[in-house]
Amino acid sequence: MRIKRTLQPYVDANKIKFGFGNIALERDLEYSLQNVELVKKLDSDNIQSYSEDEKEIIDTMCAKGLMTTNNYDDSKFSRNINFFEWVDTTDNLDPYVYQKQLINSTVLIVGVGGIGSTVMEILARMGVGNFIIVDFDKVEESNLTRQSGFKKNDIGKYKTEVIKKHIEEISDSNVIAMNKKIEQKSDLEGVFANYQFDIAVCCADTPRIEIDYWFDDLAHKYASPFIAGSYASTVVNYLYIVPGKTISLREFYKKHMISDDHILENYPSTSVIAPISYMSAALIAYKIFTELTGLLKIIDFMQINCIDWKISRYEN
């Protein structure tokens, strides 16, 4: 057991502060030369002995989430583990428990295009152990400008098959891939009914809006949380739904959805660039990470305007 190096303790007036660089994670101890020396002693790689007074202070430090069993090595997930240690404010000593939770998790992703493929890659690199992916589309040349995991020689191949191969090349994740078009709710229910997963992700854009409602209905029927995320040219967002705990998607859309009173009969073509697509995917993946591990309880709805950087939030 040692002091958390990631918290970068420093002296500020009459306090020893931990959590340098992020006030939301900041904790402190009373400043004294004895406490400063103890913090240094707790950073040693050698086995130490402690007085009764020191043990009492160490107990206080454990309760404040300042202690760890992290070895600070260069193993595959070491950077993840250091991050988990940094943001964990509980009395947990072993940050690897959060990595285990990711490894043992299963994520369903419907739609592995502009957002879904990148969400999957991010989560796979973080160590999520199992994926179920559903899509019917084939790789097109226009996908290469913003869709992670696809290359020129993949054009014409099924996206699910390509992204499955890509994920298996960069990680140890297990992937169940289905070349399947979701045309009605029963198609999606077949997936919900026959597979077990910890969280579902709706990254499909057809049937437009309707598929979001299908996810909402089935999530409530099968008591399964899901996240819907998207972009609209210069806006990125996600909405996380937990049946029985959060607002339903239908309720949310009823209150907040923008009306679709377009003058033109033809629906506009997709207008997006890679930074927007990747930003959307990163937000969704980050929210999924927090829910799978229980770390960092962040808001359930966020929308960012990428022109003026205005952030809209919704708290349940």
N, C-alpha and C positions, 0 to 999 in steps of 0.2 A: 504494500500500500504506500502511495506517495502523493505528493501534492500535484494537482492538475497543472502541468506546464502550459497547457493551452490557454489558461486564464490569465497568464502573464501578470502576476501580482506586482504591485507597485505601491509606494508610499505617497499618500496625499493628505497633508496636514496631520490630523490625529488618527488617521485610519490607514490600514493596509487594505487596499482594494484589489478585487479579483474580477476579471471579465473585461479586461482592457479593450476598448474599441467599440463596445456595445453596452450602453447604459441599461438596456432591458435585461441583460444577464449579470449585471454588476452585484456583487456581494462584498462584505467587508468584515474585518476584524479590528479590534482596538489596536492602535499602534503602541508597540513597546519594543525595546531591543530584544527582549526575550522572545516575543512573537516573530520578529524578523529573523532571528537566528533559527527558530524552529521551522519556519517556512523554508529556509535554506537547507536545513538538516533533512527535511522531508523530500527534498529534491535529489538526494544522494542515491547513487546506484548501489551503495553498500548497505549491508544490514546494520541497522541502528538500534540502540537501546534508548528508552525514554523514561523520564521521571514520572511520578504520579501526576504532578502539575501539568507536564507536557501531554500526558495521555488524556487529561481532562480537556485540554484545549483541542487536541486532535478529535475527540468526540464531537465537540462543537463544530469543527471544520467538516467532519463527515456529515453532520446534520444539515449543513449549509451547501452540501454538494461540491466541496472543494477537494475531495480526495478521490483517488483512482487506483486501479490495478493495471492500467495501461502500460505496456512495455515500450511503447514508442519505437517500434521496429519498422522495417520497410516491407512488410508482407502486403499481399494484394490489396486488402481492404484497409490498410493502415490509415490512409487519409480520411476515409469514411469514419473510422473509429475515433480518430482525433476530433473530427467534427461533432460526432455524437457526444463525446466527452465534454466538449466546449459548451454545447447548448443545453446539456442535461443539468437542471438545477435541483434534482432530487438527491436523496442520499445513496442512490445506486453507485456502486464502486466499479462495476464492470461494464464499460461501454460496448463490449462485443455482444451483449445480449440484444442490442438493437439490430446489429448485423444479422444475427441468427433469425430475428423476426422477419427481416427482408428475405433471407434465403428460404425460409419456410412459407413465404406468402405466394399466393396465386392471383394474378390480375387478368381479367378479361378485357380485351380491347376490340371493339367493333369499329372497323375502319382504320386501315393502316396506311393512310395516305399522308398528306402534308403535316398533320398534327400527330396522328396515331403512331406512325413509324418512328418519329423522334421521341415521343413519350416512351415508347417501348425500348428504344436504345438507351435513353437516359436511365430508366429503371433497371435495365439489364446490367449496365455498367455499375450501378449502385449495388447490385447483387440480388435483386428480386429473382427468386428461384424458378418460378413457373409462370407461363403465359398461355392463355387461350386467345387466339386471334381469328377474326372473321372478316373476310372481304371477298368481293367477287371480281374486282377490277384487275386489269393488267397494267404494267408499267408503260407509260407513254413518255415521249421526249420532253414534254412540258413539265413532267414531274421532277426532272433532274435539277431544276432550279431551286427547289425548296424541300424535297422529300428525302429524309435521311435514309441511308442504307441502299439506295438504288444507284446503279451505274449504267453507262451507255449500253453495255452488252446485255443488260437486263430488260431492255425494251421489248415488249411483246410477251413477257413472262408474267405469270400470276404474282401479284404483290405478296400474297401470303407466303408463297414458296420462297421468294427471293429474300424477304425479311427474316423468315425462319432461318435460312442458311446464314444470313449476315449475323444474326444474334448468336447463333451457335458457334460462329467463328470468333466472336469477341468476348464471350462469356460462357459460364457453365449452366446457363438457364435452360430449362426444359420448355419446349414450345409445341403446343397442339395447334395446328393450322387448319382452318376450314375455308375452302373456296366456296363461299355461300353468299347468295344475294338475299338481303333482308327486304322482302317486298310487303310483308304483312306482319302483324303482331305475333301470329302463331310461329312464324319463322324464328323470331327472336326468342319466343318462349321455349322453343326446343332447346336453345342453348342454356337458358336459365334453369330449365328443369333437369337437364342431363349432366351438368357440370357443376363442380364446387369451386368457388372462388371467393376471395376476401373483399374484392372491390371490382366494380365494372366501370369501364370508361367508354362513353359514347363519343366517338370521333367521326361518325358517319354523317354525311350531309344529305342523304336521300333515304327514304322519302322526306323531303324538307319539312322540318318542325314535327311532323307526325312521328318520326322515329324517336324524338326526344320524349314525347308523350308515352310511347310504348315502353321505353326504358323506365319512366316514372311509374307506370302502372305495374310493371313486372317487378320492379325493385320493391314496391310495397307488398305485392303478393308473395314474394319469396324472401322478404325481410333482408334484402341485400343492398348495401350502400352503393351509390354510383356517382360519377362525376361527369358532367357534360362541359365541354370546353370548345371554344371557337375563336375565330378572328373575323373582323369585318373591315378589311383594308387597313385602317389605322387604329383599330381597337382590338384588344385581346381580353378574354375573360374566361372564367370558369364558374360553375355552380355545383356545389357538393350537396348531395341529398342523402340523409340517413332516415329511413322510414321510422316514424314514431318519435323522432328527435328534432328534425328540422322541418322547415316548410317544404311542401311538395313542389315539384317542378311546375305542375299545372297551376297551383296557387301563385307561385312566383311569376310565371308568365302572365297570368291574369292581371296581376298588379303592376308589372314593370315592362312587359313586352311592348316594343315600338310597333305601331300599326303598320300594316303592309299595303297602304293605299297608293300603289305605284300607278303612274300615268301610262307608262309603257307596258305593253302586253308581254314582251319578252323579258324574262328574268335576266339580270346582268351577269356577264361572265365573271369568273373568279378573278379578283384583283388583289394580288398579294405578292410580297417579296420575302426572301428567305429570313431576314431578321424578324419579321412579324410572326411568321410561322414558327420559328424556333423559340421565340419568346413565349408564345402561347403554349407550346409544348412544355417548356421549362416550368412555367407556372403550374400547369396541371400535374406534372411529375413531382414537383416540390410538395404540392398539397397531398398527393398520394403518399409520398414518403412520410409526411407528418402523421397521416392517419394509420399507416401500417405499423409505425413504431410507437406512436403515442407521444412523440416529442413535438414540441413547438405547436401548440394549439392555435393555428392561424384561422382567419375568418373563412366562412363557407362560401361567400361570393365575393369576387373581385373583378373589376373591369378597369383597364388602363387605357387611356387615350394617349396614343404614341405621338401625338402632335404637341399637346400642351402638358402632357404627363399628369393630367388630372386623374385621380384614383377614386372610383366609386366603390362603396362597400355596402354589404348587407349583413346585418347581424341577426341571427335567429333569436 
